[in-house]
């Protein structure tokens, strides 16, 4: 059975969603409540924090790139839990202009489809009763989305709280929690979001503090009682074709951006995942059928990767006879060179001619549709894929054969096509800045 759920959302990014989400997960876990976390939208970093806080793998669900059946199948991972908490992305109603597989990517789409009421996190700094107008607007914006109540964040004083509560009472909006200002609760960030969970040396203490903070200032019983759900039966998960039977997967702080639902889907299909660490100068397992290099932060570890001769030599040998594919950061690592933010060029694997630079950063962000010109592991030539792009790299050279025809969510052509190269021994190397989420036109 699928338990009831809530969507933790906000009017915008930076309002405290993740702090509240982690505190709730850790606080409920401390009470013995089993919570299944989800993340709405394309995000690699938050789910790892969710998993650490809840003790259960967190999965991304996304209405632009996933059909309703795939979303429902992923929500099936909540079977046996007591409660579902899903963390939204950006603002509750923020999405793209043109609808995708089952929506426009907004967290509101997921909340409406799954019947999960919304807990709205409001940054009330600099305002009082006027905040209620924001809450009322969110309550009325979409009739198919239910507002369970609000959690007030960055409250300055008891007097400030009292004034905000007056407005909420007038608007008929329940206040589920009041979080005072507390700068030490903010998690460190870098250019692609939060510093990864695996890099947080004091993560256990952060989660313990967040649990205590949220338990003290949020009505956990009222919040749990507000949970609802339109789907209580476990749906059959949609199949995911694995890229190979034995998959050598780069996994460390330089290559950590791979979606949990893909790994779970590959394993469910019978594939074996063999992790290795380029940062530890490890080569892909020679018994693997294919090698997959996820995205991540090669730009932060470029010197170490350039010095990892066993990794690069082993990868080159592997690629001679088998398929190697890289996504975003993995694509950069397959290239000839990477220029870091100080302007220093570092030698990469050299399996593709790609040259990238962070000396002059260029922001790339958005959903992507790809039609493959050549096969990649798990998808044939001509296959249509959905995913997204998120990086700051500038392309200096991209000389190899274009891998795909790629458009954005509005159908406009994207110049970053990715590339591929055939090897003399029968292998193939491919890569793209496009991160795969699901198949589909």
C-alpha positions in Angstrom: 0.0 0.0 0.0 1.1 3.5 -0.8 0.9 5.9 2.2 -0.5 9.4 2.2 1.9 12.2 1.3 2.7 15.9 1.2 4.6 18.2 -1.2 7.1 20.5 0.6 7.2 23.6 -1.7 7.6 27.3 -1.7 7.0 30.4 -3.8 10.7 30.4 -5.0 14.1 28.9 -4.5 16.1 29.9 -1.5 13.2 30.0 1.0 14.3 27.0 3.1 12.6 24.0 1.5 15.6 21.7 1.8 16.3 22.7 5.5 12.7 21.9 6.4 12.6 18.7 4.3 15.8 17.3 5.9 14.6 18.3 9.4 11.2 16.7 8.8 12.8 13.5 7.5 15.2 13.2 10.4 12.7 14.2 13.0 10.1 11.7 11.9 12.8 9.0 11.6 13.7 9.7 15.2 10.1 9.1 16.2 10.1 5.8 14.4 8.0 7.0 11.5 9.2 5.5 8.2 9.2 8.3 5.5 9.7 7.7 1.8 11.3 10.8 0.2 11.0 12.1 -3.3 12.4 15.0 -5.2 10.3 16.8 -7.9 12.3 17.8 -10.8 15.8 17.1 -12.2 18.1 17.3 -9.2 21.0 15.0 -8.2 22.1 16.5 -5.0 19.0 16.8 -2.8 18.1 13.1 -3.1 21.4 12.1 -1.5 20.6 14.3 1.5 17.1 12.8 1.6 18.5 9.3 1.8 20.9 10.2 4.6 18.1 11.8 6.6 15.4 9.1 6.1 17.4 5.9 5.6 15.5 5.2 2.4 16.5 5.9 -1.2 15.0 9.1 -2.6 13.8 9.2 -6.2 13.3 12.0 -8.7 9.8 12.4 -10.2 9.3 14.9 -13.0 6.2 15.7 -15.0 7.9 17.1 -18.1 10.2 14.2 -18.7 8.1 11.3 -17.2 4.8 9.9 -18.2 2.2 9.5 -15.4 2.7 5.7 -15.4 6.4 6.1 -14.7 5.8 8.6 -11.9 3.3 6.2 -10.3 5.7 3.3 -10.7 8.4 5.3 -8.9 6.0 6.3 -6.2 5.6 2.5 -5.7 8.9 2.7 -3.8 6.9 4.1 -0.9 5.2 0.7 -0.3 5.6 -0.2 3.3 6.4 3.4 4.5 4.2 5.4 6.9 4.4 8.7 5.1 5.6 10.3 1.8 7.4 13.6 1.7 8.3 15.1 -1.7 10.5 18.2 -2.0 9.6 20.6 -4.7 11.9 22.5 -7.0 12.0 26.3 -7.5 8.5 27.7 -6.9 5.4 25.5 -6.7 4.0 26.5 -10.0 7.3 27.1 -11.9 7.7 25.0 -15.0 8.3 25.4 -18.7 6.0 27.0 -21.2 5.0 23.9 -23.2 3.7 20.8 -21.6 5.8 17.6 -21.7 5.1 14.0 -21.0 2.5 14.6 -18.3 2.9 18.3 -17.3 5.2 21.3 -17.5 7.7 20.2 -14.8 6.1 22.1 -12.0 5.9 20.6 -8.5 2.2 21.5 -8.6 1.7 18.9 -11.4 3.0 16.1 -9.1 1.0 17.3 -6.1 -2.2 17.4 -8.2 -1.6 14.0 -9.9 -0.7 12.2 -6.7 -3.2 14.0 -4.5 -0.5 15.3 -2.1 -1.5 18.5 -0.3 1.2 21.2 -0.3 3.1 22.5 2.7 4.2 26.0 1.6 7.5 27.3 3.1 7.3 31.1 3.3 10.3 33.4 4.0 8.5 36.1 6.1 11.6 38.3 6.6 10.7 41.9 5.8 6.9 41.4 5.9 4.1 40.6 8.3 0.4 40.4 7.5 1.1 40.9 3.8 2.6 37.4 3.7 -0.9 36.0 3.9 -1.7 37.5 0.5 1.0 35.3 -1.0 -0.3 32.2 0.9 -3.9 33.0 -0.3 -2.7 33.3 -3.9 -1.1 29.9 -3.7 -4.2 28.5 -2.2 -6.4 29.7 -5.0 -4.0 29.4 -8.0 -5.0 25.9 -9.1 -8.2 24.2 -7.9 -6.6 20.8 -8.3 -3.8 21.6 -5.8 -4.7 21.7 -2.1 -2.8 23.9 0.4 -2.3 22.0 3.7 -0.8 25.0 5.4 2.3 27.0 5.7 5.6 26.9 7.6 6.8 30.4 8.4 10.6 30.7 8.0 13.1 33.3 9.2 10.7 34.8 11.8 12.4 37.6 13.7 10.6 37.6 17.0 7.4 36.6 18.9 5.8 39.9 17.9 6.7 39.2 14.2 5.1 35.8 14.5 1.9 37.2 16.0 1.5 39.7 13.2 2.0 37.1 10.5 -0.4 34.7 12.2 -3.1 37.4 12.2 -2.8 37.6 8.4 -2.9 33.9 8.0 -6.0 33.6 10.2 -7.8 36.2 8.1 -6.8 34.3 4.9 -8.0 30.9 6.4 -4.5 29.4 6.1 -3.2 27.0 8.7 0.2 27.7 10.3 2.0 24.3 10.7 5.3 25.7 11.9 7.3 28.8 12.8 11.1 28.7 12.2 13.1 31.5 13.8 16.1 33.0 12.0 19.1 30.6 12.4 21.9 31.2 10.0 23.9 28.2 11.1 21.2 25.9 9.7 22.0 26.9 6.1 23.9 24.3 4.1 27.0 25.3 2.1 26.6 25.8 -1.6 28.7 25.9 -4.8 27.9 26.7 -8.4 25.6 23.7 -9.1 23.8 23.8 -5.8 24.5 22.4 -2.3 27.8 20.8 -1.6 27.2 17.1 -2.0 26.1 15.0 0.9 29.2 12.8 0.5 31.4 15.8 1.0 29.8 17.0 4.2 32.1 15.7 7.0 29.6 16.7 9.7 26.5 15.5 7.9 25.2 13.4 10.9 25.4 16.4 13.2 23.7 18.6 10.6 20.8 16.2 10.4 20.6 15.8 14.2 20.5 19.6 14.6 17.9 19.9 11.8 15.7 17.3 13.4 15.8 19.0 16.8 15.2 22.4 15.2 12.2 21.3 13.2 10.7 19.1 16.0 10.8 22.1 18.3 9.2 24.6 15.9 6.9 22.5 13.6 3.7 20.7 14.7 4.7 17.2 13.4 1.4 15.6 14.3 -0.7 18.2 12.5 1.6 18.1 9.5 1.3 14.3 9.3 -2.5 14.4 9.8 -2.7 16.8 6.8 -1.2 14.1 4.4 -3.4 12.7 1.7 -3.1 10.7 -1.5 -5.1 9.9 -4.6 -3.2 6.6 -5.3 -2.8 4.0 -2.6 -2.2 0.9 -4.7 1.3 0.0 -5.9 1.7 0.6 -9.6 3.9 -1.6 -11.8 7.1 0.2 -12.5 7.9 1.0 -16.1 10.9 -1.0 -17.4 14.2 0.7 -18.0 16.6 -0.8 -20.5 20.0 -1.1 -18.9 23.1 0.0 -20.9 24.7 -3.4 -20.5 24.7 -6.5 -18.4 27.8 -5.5 -16.4 28.1 -1.7 -16.1 31.4 -0.1 -15.0 30.1 3.1 -13.3 32.4 5.9 -12.3 31.3 6.9 -8.7 33.1 9.5 -6.5 32.9 13.2 -5.8 33.9 14.0 -9.4 31.2 11.7 -10.9 28.2 11.6 -8.6 25.3 12.9 -10.8 23.3 9.9 -11.8 19.6 9.5 -11.1 18.7 6.9 -8.5 15.7 5.7 -10.6 18.1 4.8 -13.4 20.3 2.7 -11.2 17.3 1.0 -9.6 15.8 0.4 -13.0 19.1 -1.1 -14.3 19.4 -3.4 -11.3 15.7 -4.4 -11.6 16.4 -5.5 -15.2 19.1 -7.8 -14.0 22.1 -5.6 -14.7 25.1 -5.6 -12.4 26.7 -2.2 -11.5 30.4 -2.2 -10.8 31.5 1.1 -9.3 35.0 2.5 -9.7 36.7 5.8 -8.7 38.7 7.8 -11.2 39.8 10.1 -8.3 41.4 7.0 -6.7 43.1 6.3 -10.0 41.0 3.2 -10.6 40.2 1.9 -14.1 36.9 0.4 -15.2 36.5 -3.3 -14.4 37.7 -5.2 -17.5 34.9 -7.7 -17.1 32.2 -5.0 -17.7 30.3 -4.7 -21.0 30.1 -0.9 -21.0 31.5 2.0 -19.0 29.3 4.9 -17.9 30.8 8.2 -16.6 28.1 10.3 -15.0 28.1 14.1 -14.5 29.6 15.7 -11.5 32.5 18.1 -10.8 35.5 17.2 -12.9 36.4 20.9 -13.0 37.0 20.8 -9.2 39.3 17.8 -9.5 40.9 18.4 -12.9 44.5 18.2 -11.7 43.9 14.9 -9.9 42.1 13.4 -12.9 45.0 14.5 -15.2 47.4 12.8 -12.9 45.3 9.6 -12.7 47.3 7.6 -15.3 45.9 4.2 -14.4 42.4 5.5 -14.8 43.0 7.1 -18.2 45.1 4.3 -19.6 42.6 1.7 -18.4 39.7 3.7 -19.9 41.5 4.0 -23.2 42.1 0.2 -23.3 38.4 -0.4 -22.4 37.1 1.9 -25.1 39.0 0.1 -27.9 36.6 -2.8 -27.8 33.6 -1.7 -25.9 31.3 1.3 -25.5 32.1 4.2 -23.2 29.5 7.0 -22.6 29.8 10.2 -20.6 27.2 12.7 -19.4 28.1 16.3 -18.8 31.1 16.1 -16.5 31.7 12.6 -17.7 31.7 13.9 -21.3 34.2 16.6 -20.3 36.5 13.9 -18.8 36.4 11.9 -22.0 37.6 15.0 -24.0 41.1 16.1 -24.8 41.4 18.9 -22.2 39.6 20.9 -19.5 40.5 24.5 -18.6 39.8 25.2 -14.9 38.6 28.6 -13.5 42.2 29.8 -13.1 42.8 29.3 -16.8 45.0 26.2 -16.4 44.5 23.4 -19.0 44.4 19.8 -17.7 44.8 16.8 -19.9 41.7 14.5 -19.9 41.3 11.0 -21.4 41.6 12.2 -25.0 39.0 9.7 -26.3 37.1 12.6 -27.9 38.4 15.9 -29.2 36.2 18.0 -26.8 37.9 21.0 -25.1 36.0 22.7 -22.4 36.7 25.8 -20.2 35.5 27.2 -16.9 37.8 30.2 -17.2 34.9 32.0 -18.9 31.8 30.4 -17.5 28.6 30.1 -19.6 25.4 29.0 -17.9 23.4 26.2 -19.6 20.1 25.1 -18.0 16.9 23.5 -19.2 15.0 20.4 -20.3 16.2 18.7 -23.4 14.8 16.3 -26.0 17.3 14.2 -28.0 17.0 12.2 -31.1 20.1 10.0 -31.3 22.1 9.9 -34.5 24.0 6.9 -33.2 23.4 4.3 -30.5 24.5 4.8 -27.0 24.4 2.1 -24.3 20.7 1.3 -23.7 19.3 3.2 -26.6 19.5 2.6 -30.4 20.1 5.2 -33.1 16.9 7.1 -33.7 15.7 6.7 -30.1 14.1 9.8 -28.6 15.1 10.6 -25.1 14.2 13.2 -22.4 16.5 14.8 -19.9 18.1 18.1 -19.0 21.3 20.1 -19.2 22.9 22.0 -16.3 26.4 23.2 -16.3 28.7 26.3 -16.6 31.3 24.9 -19.1 32.1 26.7 -22.3 32.9 24.6 -25.3 36.2 25.5 -27.0 36.2 22.6 -29.5 33.7 19.8 -30.2 35.2 18.3 -33.4 33.8 14.7 -33.5 30.6 13.4 -35.1 27.4 14.9 -33.6 25.7 12.4 -31.4 22.1 13.7 -31.4 19.7 16.3 -32.6 18.8 18.2 -29.4 16.0 20.7 -28.7 14.9 22.5 -25.6 11.5 22.5 -24.0 10.2 25.0 -26.6 11.3 22.9 -29.5 14.3 25.2 -30.3 17.5 23.6 -31.5 20.3 23.4 -29.0 23.8 23.6 -30.4 25.4 21.3 -27.9 24.7 18.0 -29.7 27.2 15.8 -28.0 29.7 13.7 -30.1 30.8 10.2 -30.7 33.9 8.4 -32.2 34.3 4.9 -33.5 37.5 3.1 -32.3 39.7 0.9 -34.4 39.1 -2.2 -32.2 35.3 -1.9 -32.6 34.5 0.1 -29.6 32.7 3.5 -29.4 33.1 6.5 -27.2 30.1 8.9 -26.9 29.2 11.8 -24.7 26.7 14.7 -24.3 25.9 17.5 -21.9 22.4 16.1 -21.9 21.5 14.1 -18.8 19.2 11.2 -19.5 16.0 11.0 -17.4 13.6 8.8 -19.5 12.9 7.6 -23.0 10.0 9.3 -24.9 9.3 11.8 -27.6 
